[in-house]
């Protein structure tokens, strides 16, 4: 959430930032108008309370001298009390309306985030590795995996409908191995604290991460208990320190978590329907950081490096994109995407998005830290990054490491976890 003070004092700056994001900046006028009415009501209420206190003292003195308060004074105070009650109701209503409007505002892009209104303006910063060139006709993963018997699309549809699948045998063991290896890598070499999390969360937890209220259509919801299936572990991790004031000594805090993720993908209807590139349920390992504001952009580069290490150790060629202002996520101020090459489908697949959300999520979830003894608490900065998302990693491993006979060689770092070196041809 943005600061109302910033909107009030730096309106033109905020307006220009929203334009950079291709967002409608007219909402600022509504917020400022509501804020002006709220402050006017508060001022009037304070003045009336001061008047009531003054008259109360005068009435007290009159009674101490044995005289009753004048009828006109009593009538005035009755009217003052009624007016104060009306103003208090108005302030509560205006607070709610301002909060609703503020929840719909995205984070402001950092100055280092390039201009542009959509993904066509994203910048390719660098490449690592050479895209695999196979000396035979490469199969896309949907054909390759079905021939190997490791992904069953028909039974996934039978169980749950379109965009679901089952993993069998070597496929299920491969996914489990990748998850365990990535958790060990981030928890051991990269210094993240592993956490196991609920995948159903309350409404305010979704609001804290920035998924509600705007993105309700893309989330799965249990209406009876008002619980929401998480689209990413970012949601519960963001709120681990909700309503807390951390000490400066506790920062930075690094967390890593594996969770299933659930997305309705309504905005992507008709896209990427073949295979497991875009599905409703998938596994992901998520990295998350709570840091001091002064370090957050350095921490973003470190976070990106941690995700890159996963690709490098799996020997997956990849490229780094810096996202433009119109393509960064709702809570992000600056983001990088990692895309790996898939030789069978001949495309770049996003496996990680690493973002600095500055204090946007911390304001929504009220997460602060105290820089020093006696100092006022400040909001932390939060960062998140996939480390990595499983379906597309599996796609890249299968398609890049397929052999002429239809078998697939397992990356060396995974073999102690899989217990096999190759998925044999049928």
ROVEXLO-674021 format. One record per residue: residue in one letter; y, z, x of N, C-alpha, C in turn. Coordinates in steps of 0.02 Angstrom, whole numbers, padded with zeros to 5 digits, always signed. Layout:
REM residues N
AYZXYZXYZX ...
REM end
This chain:
REM residues 426
X-00060+00000+00042+00000+00000+00000+00062+00000+00044 X+00112-00037+00022+00175-00037+00058+00214+00026+00042 X+00264+00040+00082+00308+00096+00071+00363+00076+00023 X+00373+00117-00029+00428+00103-00075+00495+00107-00040 X+00500+00152+00009+00561+00157+00048+00575+00092+00086 X+00523+00062+00113+00532-00001+00149+00555-00056+00101 X+00526-00059+00042+00546-00109-00007+00619-00099-00027 X+00639-00036-00033+00707-00020-00053+00757-00036+00002 X+00739-00020+00064+00787-00025+00120+00783-00090+00158 X+00725-00125+00153+00716-00187+00191+00692-00242+00144 X+00726-00248+00088+00703-00294+00036+00696-00366+00061 X+00746-00389+00098+00744-00459+00121+00686-00470+00169 X+00672-00421+00212+00616-00427+00259+00549-00430+00222 X+00541-00386+00173+00480-00385+00134+00473-00450+00094 X+00528-00474+00066+00527-00536+00027+00505-00595+00071 X+00533-00599+00131+00515-00653+00177+00442-00649+00197 X+00416-00588+00206+00346-00580+00225+00300-00602+00169 X+00317-00588+00107+00277-00610+00051+00277-00686+00044 X+00334-00716+00057+00338-00789+00057+00292-00818+00111 X+00289-00786+00169+00244-00809+00222+00172-00807+00199 X+00155-00760+00156+00087-00754+00130+00075-00798+00069 X+00125-00837+00050+00121-00879-00010+00112-00837-00072 X+00142-00778-00072+00141-00733-00130+00207-00737-00167 X+00205-00720-00231+00266-00720-00272+00307-00658-00256 X+00367-00669-00230+00409-00612-00211+00450-00585-00268 X+00448-00617-00327+00488-00594-00383+00468-00524-00406 X+00406-00503-00391+00383-00437-00410+00426-00382-00379 X+00457-00397-00323+00500-00347-00291+00559-00329-00336 X+00586-00378-00371+00642-00364-00416+00621-00315-00471 X+00561-00325-00497+00536-00279-00548+00528-00209-00520 X+00498-00204-00460+00488-00138-00430+00555-00104-00417 X+00603-00140-00391+00669-00110-00377+00704-00089-00441 X+00696-00128-00494+00727-00109-00558+00695-00046-00586 X+00628-00042-00582+00593+00018-00605+00613+00078-00563 X+00618+00068-00497+00637+00122-00451+00708+00147-00467 X+00754+00101-00482+00822+00122-00498+00823+00164-00562 X+00784+00143-00612+00780+00182-00674+00749+00251-00661 X+00698+00252-00620+00665+00316-00604+00713+00363-00569 X+00748+00339-00518+00795+00382-00482+00852+00405-00526 X+00875+00362-00572+00927+00382-00619+00903+00437-00664 X+00841+00431-00688+00813+00483-00732+00804+00549-00694 X+00783+00544-00632+00774+00605-00592+00842+00639-00580 X+00893+00599-00564+00959+00626-00553+00986+00661-00615 X+00980+00627-00673+01004+00657-00735+00965+00721-00751 X+00900+00720-00740+00860+00780-00753+00880+00837-00708 X+00893+00823-00644+00915+00876-00598+00982+00905-00619 X+01027+00862-00641+01093+00886-00663+01086+00929-00725 X+01043+00909-00772+01034+00949-00832+01000+01016-00816 X+00954+01017-00770+00922+01080-00751+00973+01127-00719 X+01017+01098-00677+01069+01138-00647+01115+01167-00701 X+01133+01126-00751+01175+01150-00806+01139+01205-00844 X+01073+01195-00857+01035+01246-00894+01032+01311-00855 X+01023+01307-00790+01020+01368-00749+01087+01404-00750 X+01142+01366-00746+01208+01396-00748+01219+01432-00814 X+01204+01399-00869+01214+01429-00935+01168+01489-00944 X+01107+01486-00918+01061+01542-00923+01090+01604-00889 X+01123+01593-00833+01154+01650-00799+01212+01678-00842 X+01250+01632-00871+01306+01655-00914+01281+01692-00975 X+01228+01668-01004+01198+01702-01062+01173+01770-01042 X+01142+01773-00983+01117+01837-00958+01172+01888-00950 X+01230+01865-00924+01287+01911-00915+01314+01933-00982 X+01317+01885-01031+01342+01903-01097+01297+01955-01130 X+01232+01947-01124+01186+01994-01154+01190+02062-01120 X+01201+02061-01054+01206+02126-01019+01267+02165-01041 X+01316+02129-01069+01377+02162-01094+01373+02175-01169 X+01314+02164-01197+01303+02180-01267+01321+02126-01316 X+01341+02067-01294+01361+02014-01339+01309+01959-01344 X+01300+01929-01403+01252+01873-01411+01282+01809-01383 X+01239+01763-01362+01264+01698-01338+01294+01659-01395 X+01346+01620-01381+01377+01580-01433+01328+01530-01462 X+01335+01517-01528+01289+01471-01562+01292+01401-01531 X+01354+01378-01512+01360+01311-01485+01325+01305-01418 X+01324+01360-01380+01290+01359-01315+01214+01356-01326 X+01189+01394-01374+01118+01392-01389+01097+01322-01411 X+01138+01291-01454+01123+01223-01478+01124+01174-01420 X+01173+01182-01375+01176+01137-01318+01114+01142-01275 X+01091+01204-01263+01033+01214-01220+00969+01187-01252 X+00966+01190-01319+00909+01161-01353+00907+01085-01342 X+00966+01054-01347+00971+00981-01335+00956+00964-01262 X+00980+01006-01216+00967+00995-01145+00892+00998-01131 X+00858+01047-01160+00786+01053-01150+00749+00993-01176 X+00770+00969-01235+00738+00910-01263+00750+00849-01219 X+00811+00842-01194+00826+00784-01151+00787+00788-01086 X+00781+00846-01057+00742+00854-00995+00669+00833-01007 X+00641+00852-01064+00572+00834-01080+00565+00758-01086 X+00614+00725-01118+00613+00652-01124+00617+00620-01055 X+00660+00646-01012+00668+00618-00945+00605+00627-00903 X+00572+00685-00910+00510+00696-00872+00456+00647-00894 X+00451+00635-00959+00403+00585-00983+00419+00516-00955 X+00485+00500-00954+00506+00434-00929+00489+00427-00855 X+00499+00479-00816+00484+00477-00744+00410+00467-00733 X+00368+00502-00772+00296+00493-00766+00275+00422-00782 X+00304+00394-00835+00288+00325-00854+00312+00277-00800 X+00371+00287-00774+00397+00242-00722+00357+00248-00657 X+00336+00309-00641+00293+00319-00581+00230+00277-00588 X+00199+00280-00647+00136+00243-00658+00148+00168-00653 X+00203+00144-00682+00218+00072-00681+00234+00049-00610 X+00271+00090-00573+00286+00072-00503+00222+00071-00462 X+00179+00121-00472+00116+00124-00435+00073+00063-00449 X+00068+00043-00513+00029-00016-00531+00056-00079-00496 X+00123-00085-00496+00153-00143-00464+00143-00142-00388 X+00146-00083-00359+00137-00077-00286+00065-00092-00266 X+00017-00073-00308-00053-00087-00293-00068-00162-00291 X-00026-00202-00323-00037-00274-00324-00006-00309-00264 X+00032-00273-00223+00065-00304-00165+00019-00303-00105 X+00011-00360-00070-00031-00361-00009+00007-00332+00050 X-00030-00320+00103+00003-00299+00166+00047-00355+00192 X+00095-00337+00234+00140-00386+00263+00111-00413+00328 X+00111-00478+00339+00084-00506+00401+00124-00483+00461 X+00089-00470+00515+00123-00452+00578+00160-00513+00605 X+00211-00500+00646+00250-00556+00675+00206-00602+00716 X+00152-00576+00744+00108-00618+00786+00058-00659+00745 X+00056-00649+00679+00014-00689+00636+00048-00756+00623 X+00015-00812+00636+00048-00877+00629+00064-00894+00557 X+00114-00936+00547+00133-00959+00480+00080-01007+00454 X+00079-01015+00388+00033-01060+00356+00009-01031+00290 X-00005-01073+00242-00021-01050+00175-00096-01051+00159 X-00137-01083+00201-00209-01084+00188-00247-01095+00252 X-00313-01099+00247-00356-01102+00306-00343-01162+00351 X-00311-01213+00325-00296-01272+00367-00246-01256+00422 X-00210-01200+00416-00161-01181+00467-00188-01129+00515 X-00252-01110+00509-00282-01064+00557-00286-01096+00626 X-00282-01056+00678-00278-01081+00746-00343-01065+00783 X-00375-01115+00811-00434-01104+00853-00409-01081+00922 X-00425-01019+00940-00400-00991+01003-00445-01008+01062 X-00510-01005+01052-00555-01018+01108-00626-01029+01082 X-00667-01057+01126-00738-01067+01113-00780-01029+01165 X-00840-01012+01146-00889-00984+01193-00955-01019+01183 X-00985-01043+01237-01049-01077+01233-01042-01148+01209 X-01095-01186+01219-01098-01255+01197-01140-01261+01134 X-01113-01291+01081-01153-01302+01021-01220-01335+01037 X-01272-01309+01009-01339-01334+01024-01346-01407+01005 X-01372-01447+01052-01388-01517+01039-01463-01524+01045 X-01496-01533+00989-01568-01536+00989-01591-01608+00997 X-01646-01618+01033-01670-01685+01048-01719-01710+00995 X-01713-01682+00936-01753-01704+00879-01711-01693+00817 X-01733-01717+00761-01694-01709+00699-01698-01637+00675 X-01642-01602+00682-01640-01531+00664-01644-01521+00589 X-01680-01470+00569-01685-01453+00497-01633-01401+00479 X-01603-01406+00420-01562-01351+00395-01606-01291+00379 X-01577-01232+00378-01618-01172+00372-01656-01169+00306 X-01629-01199+00252-01665-01194+00189-01731-01231+00191 X-01735-01286+00228-01799-01321+00236-01842-01287+00288 X-01811-01270+00344-01847-01239+00400-01880-01174+00377 X-01841-01131+00344-01866-01065+00324-01920-01070+00271 X-01913-01116+00225-01965-01124+00174-02030-01149+00206 X-02024-01196+00253-02085-01220+00287-02119-01165+00326 X-02080-01119+00354-02108-01063+00391-02132-01007+00345 X-02114-01009+00282-02135-00958+00235-02098-00892+00243 X-02037-00894+00271-02001-00831+00284-01944-00819+00235 X-01922-00869+00198-01873-00860+00145-01901-00894+00082 X-01899-00858+00027-01924-00885-00036-01866-00886-00085 X-01840-00946-00097-01783-00953-00142-01805-00950-00215 X-01862-00980-00231-01884-00983-00300-01898-00913-00328 X-01930-00871-00288-01945-00803-00313-01882-00760-00316 X-01834-00774-00272-01770-00739-00277-01735-00754-00342 X-01736-00818-00361-01706-00839-00425-01745-00809-00483 X-01812-00808-00477-01852-00780-00531-01836-00706-00542 X-01823-00670-00488-01808-00598-00494-01738-00585-00519 X-01689-00622-00493-01619-00602-00504-01572-00658-00523 X-01594-00721-00520-01550-00776-00537-01527-00813-00475 X-01479-00859-00485-01455-00900-00430-01421-00859-00376 X-01423-00884-00315-01393-00853-00256-01427-00787-00237 X-01491-00780-00254-01532-00725-00228-01593-00756-00195 X-01624-00718-00150-01682-00743-00113-01723-00683-00090 X-01783-00696-00068-01824-00644-00037-01840-00665+00035 X-01846-00616+00078-01868-00627+00147-01940-00602+00153 X-01981-00641+00186-02052-00625+00190-02075-00622+00263 X-02122-00579+00277-02155-00578+00342-02108-00578+00401 X-02113-00631+00442-02070-00636+00501-01996-00633+00483 X-01977-00660+00425-01907-00660+00405-01882-00590+00392 X-01920-00550+00355-01900-00481+00341-01897-00440+00405 X-01946-00451+00449-01947-00414+00512-01890-00435+00557 X-01871-00499+00556-01815-00523+00596-01750-00490+00573 X-01738-00488+00508-01677-00457+00483-01674-00383+00501 X-01728-00348+00492-01730-00276+00509-01717-00266+00583 X-01745-00310+00625-01734-00305+00697-01661-00316+00716 X-01629-00366+00685-01559-00381+00701-01516-00321+00682 X-01528-00291+00624-01488-00233+00602-01496-00176+00651 X-01558-00159+00668-01569-00103+00715-01538-00116+00783 X-01545-00177+00808-01516-00193+00873-01440-00188+00872 X-01408-00215+00819-01335-00212+00816-01310-00140+00810 X-01344-00099+00771-01324-00029+00766-01330+00006+00833 X-01384-00008+00869-01393+00023+00935-01341-00002+00984 X-01324-00065+00981-01273-00093+01026-01206-00061+01014 X-01184-00059+00951-01118-00031+00936-01118+00045+00944 X-01172+00077+00925-01175+00149+00932-01183+00173+01003 X-01218+00132+01044-01229+00152+01114-01176+00126+01161 X-01175+00060+01171-01130+00031+01220-01057+00032+01199 X-01042+00026+01134-00973+00019+01111-00943+00084+01086 X-00982+00137+01080-00954+00203+01066-00938+00217+00993 X-00970+00182+00946-00958+00195+00875-01006+00248+00849 X-00984+00289+00802-01025+00340+00771-01058+00310+00710 X-01125+00308+00708-01161+00278+00652-01159+00324+00592 X-01145+00295+00533-01145+00332+00471-01187+00294+00419 X-01221+00332+00376-01257+00303+00319-01218+00322+00257 X-01206+00273+00214-01156+00281+00161-01183+00265+00092 X-01153+00293+00040-01169+00271-00029-01146+00198-00038 X-01182+00163-00080-01162+00094-00096-01131+00090-00165 X-01129+00145-00202-01093+00151-00265-01035+00199-00254 X-00975+00178-00272-00916+00220-00259-00872+00223-00321 X-00829+00275-00322-00783+00284-00378-00726+00234-00375 X-00691+00228-00431-00636+00180-00438-00583+00191-00385 X-00563+00254-00374-00509+00267-00326-00529+00250-00254 X-00594+00249-00240-00617+00229-00174-00607+00154-00164 X-00620+00115-00216-00607+00043-00214-00532+00030-00209 X-00492+00070-00242-00419+00062-00238-00395+00078-00167 X-00425+00129-00136-00403+00148-00069-00413+00094-00018 X-00466+00056-00024-00479+00002+00025-00441-00062+00008 X-00414-00066-00053-00376-00126-00073-00416-00175-00115 X-00477-00156-00137-00518-00202-00177-00500-00201-00251 X-00476-00144-00274-00450-00138-00342-00376-00124-00339 X-00338-00147-00389-00362-00176-00452-00370-00252-00451 X-00346-00287-00400-00339-00360-00404-00405-00397-00403 X-00457-00369-00371-00518-00408-00360-00577-00383-00401 X-00562-00354-00458-00615-00327-00501-00665-00382-00522 X-00641-00443-00532-00685-00497-00555-00739-00515-00505 X-00729-00497-00441-00777-00515-00390-00823-00456-00372 X-00819-00402-00412-00858-00342-00397-00908-00328-00453 X-00963-00294-00436-01012-00272-00485-00995-00201-00506 X-00996-00187-00572-00970-00125-00598-01018-00094-00648 X-01032-00029-00640-01069+00009-00690-01017+00042-00736 X-01009+00015-00796-00956+00038-00841-00967+00109-00866 X-01029+00129-00877-01042+00195-00906-01017+00251-00860 X-01031+00246-00795-01010+00297-00748-00948+00277-00708 X-00922+00217-00720-00864+00191-00684-00876+00194-00608 X-00935+00170-00588-00951+00164-00517-00956+00090-00499 X-00939+00075-00437-00934+00006-00414-00979-00005-00354 X-01018-00060-00355-01059-00079-00297-01013-00106-00243 X-01022-00083-00182-00975-00101-00129-00985-00173-00107 X-00930-00209-00093-00934-00277-00065-00942-00277+00010 X-00930-00219+00041-00933-00210+00114-00930-00136+00129 X-00959-00115+00186-00955-00045+00206-00884-00022+00220 X-00838-00070+00230-00768-00053+00240-00742-00008+00185 X-00767-00017+00123-00741+00021+00066-00755+00096+00074 X-00818+00117+00081-00829+00190+00089-00804+00217+00155 X-00808+00178+00209-00785+00206+00274-00710+00218+00272 X-00672+00173+00241-00600+00183+00235-00584+00252+00207 X-00625+00273+00158-00610+00334+00121-00646+00396+00148 X-00680+00390+00205-00713+00449+00233-00663+00506+00246 X-00602+00488+00267-00552+00539+00282-00496+00539+00230 X-00512+00520+00170-00464+00518+00115-00432+00587+00106 X-00366+00589+00096-00329+00650+00083-00335+00701+00140 X-00346+00677+00201-00351+00722+00258-00292+00712+00305 X-00276+00765+00343-00229+00760+00398-00268+00773+00462 X-00278+00722+00502-00316+00728+00564-00270+00752+00620 X-00300+00781+00671-00261+00798+00730-00258+00738+00777 X-00206+00736+00818-00199+00680+00865-00260+00677+00912 X-00289+00734+00927-00347+00736+00973-00408+00703+00943 X-00411+00698+00877-00470+00667+00845-00469+00591+00849 X-00411+00562+00862-00404+00489+00863-00415+00462+00933 X-00444+00403+00941-00468+00360+00887-00537+00381+00862 X-00551+00364+00799-00616+00374+00770-00648+00306+00758 X-00709+00297+00784-00746+00234+00776-00809+00248+00735 X-00820+00206+00684-00881+00212+00643-00916+00144+00640 X-00982+00147+00634-01022+00087+00621-01072+00103+00567 X-01082+00056+00521-01127+00068+00464-01162+00004+00445 X-01225+00012+00425-01261-00044+00394-01266-00029+00319 X-01246-00078+00278-01255-00072+00206-01273-00140+00177 X-01306-00140+00120-01307-00201+00080-01237-00211+00050 X-01219-00273+00038-01153-00289+00010-01164-00332-00052 X-01121-00322-00102-01130-00356-00166-01065-00391-00186 X-01070-00455-00199-01011-00495-00217-01030-00545-00271 X-00989-00549-00322-01004-00595-00377-00990-00668-00358 X-00945-00678-00309-00929-00745-00283-00904-00792-00338 X-00867-00763-00387-00841-00805-00441-00791-00857-00415 X-00752-00837-00364-00702-00883-00337-00734-00941-00299 X-00798-00933-00282-00832-00985-00242-00884-01022-00283 X-00876-01023-00349-00925-01056-00392-00931-01130-00372 X-00993-01151-00364-01007-01221-00347-01006-01236-00273 X-00987-01187-00230-00984-01199-00158-01046-01169-00124 X-01070-01205-00073-01123-01179-00029-01182-01151-00069 X-01207-01190-00115-01260-01166-00159-01329-01169-00126 X-01337-01207-00073-01402-01213-00041-01410-01159+00013 X-01469-01131+00016-01484-01084+00069-01453-01015+00057 X-01440-00980+00113-01417-00910+00108-01347-00901+00137 X-01309-00956+00138-01241-00951+00166-01195-00909+00123 X-01199-00916+00057-01155-00881+00011-01196-00854-00047 X-01212-00789-00044-01257-00758-00092-01225-00695-00121 X-01257-00669-00173-01228-00611-00209-01245-00545-00176 X-01299-00542-00138-01319-00480-00104-01339-00498-00033 X-01312-00461+00015-01330-00473+00085-01318-00410+00126 X-01348-00408+00185-01340-00351+00230-01287-00366+00282 X-01252-00313+00302-01200-00321+00352-01194-00256+00392 X-01179-00264+00456-01161-00207+00498-01085-00210+00507 X-01052-00155+00491-00979-00153+00491-00953-00104+00543 X-00902-00125+00581-00867-00081+00627-00800-00061+00596 X-00779+00001+00609-00717+00026+00578-00684+00075+00626 X-00617+00073+00626-00578+00116+00670-00520+00149+00633 X-00510+00214+00647-00448+00249+00629-00412+00264+00695 X-00351+00239+00701-00316+00245+00766-00243+00262+00754 X-00208+00281+00809-00136+00292+00805-00100+00225+00802 X-00042+00223+00770-00006+00159+00762+00010+00125+00828 X+00023+00164+00881+00044+00134+00944-00012+00094+00977 X-00074+00108+00959-00131+00076+00993-00166+00023+00951 X-00145+00014+00888-00188-00024+00842-00198-00097+00860 X-00148-00129+00889-00158-00200+00905-00201-00209+00968 X-00198-00162+01014-00246-00162+01070-00316-00148+01044 X-00321-00103+00996-00387-00087+00967-00416-00148+00930 X-00373-00189+00901-00397-00250+00868-00430-00297+00919 X-00400-00305+00976-00430-00348+01028-00496-00320+01051 X-00500-00254+01057-00563-00222+01077-00616-00231+01023 X-00597-00224+00960-00643-00234+00905-00671-00305+00905 X-00627-00353+00915-00648-00423+00919-00697-00432+00976 X-00683-00402+01033-00728-00407+01090-00797-00379+01075 X-00800-00324+01038-00865-00295+01019-00905-00343+00976 X-00872-00377+00929-00907-00426+00887-00929-00487+00928 X-00887-00508+00975-00905-00564+01017-00967-00550+01059 X-00973-00487+01082-01030-00468+01123-01096-00481+01086 X-01096-00467+01020-01156-00480+00981-01175-00554+00984 X-01126-00597+00974-01140-00669+00976-01164-00690+01045 X-01132-00664+01096-01149-00684+01165-01221-00662+01182 X-01239-00601+01164-01306-00577+01181-01360-00612+01139 X-01341-00638+01081-01388-00679+01042-01387-00751+01064 X-01342-00768+01111-01333-00836+01136-01317-00885+01079 X-01270-00863+01037-01247-00905+00982-01178-00933+01000 X-01171-00998+01009-01105-01027+01024-01057-01010+00967 X-00996-00993+00984-00948-00974+00932-00878-00994+00951 X-00834-00991+00902-00763-01001+00914-00723-00946+00879 X-00665-00931+00906-00620-00879+00879-00562-00914+00845 X-00549-00896+00782-00492-00920+00745-00444-00863+00732 X-00380-00876+00743-00330-00828+00719-00306-00853+00651 X-00311-00810+00602-00294-00829+00534-00219-00830+00522 X-00197-00879+00483-00126-00884+00467-00108-00834+00413 X-00043-00826+00400-00019-00776+00353-00046-00786+00283 X-00058-00849+00263-00084-00862+00197-00158-00855+00189 X-00195-00841+00244-00268-00838+00241-00295-00769+00261 X-00252-00724+00285-00276-00656+00300-00294-00620+00236 X-00338-00571+00241-00359-00535+00181-00303-00492+00153 X-00312-00470+00092-00261-00432+00056-00234-00372+00095 X-00277-00330+00128-00249-00272+00163-00230-00286+00236 X-00241-00346+00260-00234-00359+00331-00163-00379+00351 X-00144-00360+00412-00081-00383+00442-00094-00436+00495 X-00155-00434+00525-00173-00483+00576-00249-00486+00578 X-00276-00547+00580-00349-00556+00577-00373-00611+00622 X-00434-00601+00648-00471-00653+00684-00537-00664+00648 X-00560-00726+00646-00627-00742+00623-00669-00766+00681 X-00733-00748+00680-00782-00776+00727-00828-00822+00687 X-00834-00883+00710-00878-00932+00678-00930-00955+00728 X-00994-00951+00709-01048-00974+00752-01070-01044+00731 X-01097-01080+00779-01120-01148+00766-01192-01147+00739 X-01205-01186+00687-01272-01193+00660-01293-01266+00668 X-01344-01278+00709-01362-01346+00729-01396-01386+00674 X-01429-01351+00627-01464-01388+00574-01418-01413+00520 X-01374-01369+00496-01327-01389+00444-01263-01419+00474 X-01257-01417+00541-01201-01448+00576-01133-01423+00552 X-01126-01356+00555-01062-01327+00533-01050-01260+00568 X-00987-01241+00567-00967-01175+00592-00971-01125+00535 X-01002-01068+00547-01012-01017+00496-00977-00953+00516 X-00935-00927+00472-00902-00863+00486-00953-00806+00483 X-00957-00768+00537-01002-00710+00540-00964-00645+00547 X-00899-00649+00562-00859-00588+00569-00786-00604+00556 X-00753-00557+00524-00681-00558+00518-00656-00490+00542 X-00613-00490+00592-00587-00428+00623-00514-00421+00606 X-00494-00365+00576-00427-00358+00550-00395-00292+00568 X-00330-00295+00579-00288-00235+00584-00251-00228+00518 X-00265-00174+00481-00234-00163+00416-00173-00117+00422 X-00152-00102+00483-00096-00057+00496-00103+00005+00452 X-00049+00027+00419-00053+00089+00378-00064+00074+00304 X-00081+00011+00288-00087-00010+00218-00141+00029+00181 X-00202+00030+00208-00256+00067+00176-00245+00142+00181 X-00217+00165+00236-00206+00237+00246-00157+00264+00193 X-00107+00225+00174-00061+00247+00121-00098+00252+00054 X-00141+00204+00040-00177+00204-00023-00226+00262-00027 X-00258+00278+00030-00307+00332+00031-00279+00398+00058 X-00214+00399+00075-00180+00459+00099-00215+00489+00160 X-00220+00448+00212-00253+00470+00275-00198+00475+00329 X-00187+00535+00353-00133+00546+00401-00158+00584+00462 X-00116+00586+00513-00131+00626+00572-00066+00660+00594 X-00073+00716+00629-00015+00752+00654-00008+00737+00729 X+00045+00701+00749+00052+00681+00819+00055+00740+00867 X+00084+00796+00846+00089+00855+00889+00101+00916+00846 X+00096+00974+00878+00105+01038+00842+00175+01040+00812 X+00178+01054+00747+00241+01060+00713+00273+00994+00693 X+00243+00937+00712+00271+00872+00694+00247+00851+00625 X+00288+00808+00593+00270+00784+00527+00210+00737+00531 X+00165+00741+00483+00107+00695+00484+00130+00622+00475 X+00093+00577+00507+00105+00505+00500+00040+00473+00475 X+00048+00414+00446-00011+00378+00424-00046+00346+00484 X-00113+00349+00483-00152+00316+00535-00151+00241+00523 X-00174+00203+00572-00189+00132+00562-00264+00123+00557 X-00286+00077+00515-00358+00065+00506-00374-00007+00525 X-00433-00016+00554-00457-00082+00575-00529-00089+00554 X-00549-00150+00537-00619-00162+00519-00641-00230+00546 X-00707-00235+00557-00735-00299+00580-00810-00300+00569 X-00835-00358+00548-00907-00366+00540-00939-00367+00608 X-00996-00333+00612-01026-00330+00678-01101-00344+00684 X-01133-00389+00646-01105-00446+00609-01134-00448+00539 X-01118-00501+00501-01148-00513+00435-01214-00550+00444 X-01266-00524+00411-01334-00546+00426-01353-00617+00404 X-01340-00638+00344-01369-00703+00324-01350-00760+00371 X-01287-00763+00391-01265-00820+00432-01288-00812+00504 X-01298-00751+00527-01329-00742+00592-01400-00768+00591 X-01436-00753+00537-01505-00778+00531-01505-00854+00528 X-01458-00883+00491-01453-00956+00488-01446-00985+00558 X-01399-00958+00597-01385-00984+00664-01445-00976+00710 X-01478-00918+00707-01537-00907+00749-01591-00957+00732 X-01605-00966+00668-01657-01013+00648-01640-01084+00667 X-01580-01106+00651-01563-01177+00661-01553-01194+00735 X-01524-01148+00774-01511-01163+00845-01573-01157+00888 X-01622-01116+00866-01680-01102+00908-01744-01134+00881 X-01736-01181+00834-01795-01215+00808-01824-01263+00861 X-01889-01272+00856-01925-01314+00904-01951-01377+00868 X-01970-01428+00906-01994-01490+00875-02051-01480+00826 X-02094-01430+00838-02152-01420+00793-02134-01378+00732 X-02070-01357+00726-02048-01317+00668-02049-01243+00679 X-02071-01221+00739-02069-01149+00755-01998-01130+00775 X-01986-01064+00782-01920-01039+00802-01929-00986+00857 X-01892-00996+00912-01894-00948+00967-01845-00891+00953 X-01866-00830+00963-01825-00770+00950-01781-00756+01011 X-01715-00742+01001-01673-00723+01058-01703-00664+01097 X-01695-00667+01161-01729-00618+01204-01710-00546+01188 X-01646-00533+01172-01626-00463+01160-01659-00434+01098 X-01682-00476+01053-01712-00451+00991-01787-00438+00998 X-01818-00464+01049-01891-00461+01053-01919-00390+01055 X-01886-00343+01090-01912-00274+01086-01908-00244+01016 X-01865-00272+00973-01857-00247+00905-01903-00284+00856 X-01913-00350+00868-01956-00388+00821-02030-00377+00836 X-02047-00370+00899-02117-00365+00918-02150-00433+00923 X-02111-00488+00916-02137-00555+00925-02083-00598+00957 X-02105-00649+00995-02061-00692+01032-02046-00757+00995 X-02086-00773+00946-02079-00838+00912-02104-00831+00841 X-02071-00866+00796-02098-00874+00729-02139-00938+00730 X-02205-00932+00725-02247-00991+00736-02242-01042+00680 X-02252-01104+00698-02255-01158+00649-02314-01148+00603 X-02309-01168+00540-02365-01160+00493-02424-01204+00513 
REM end
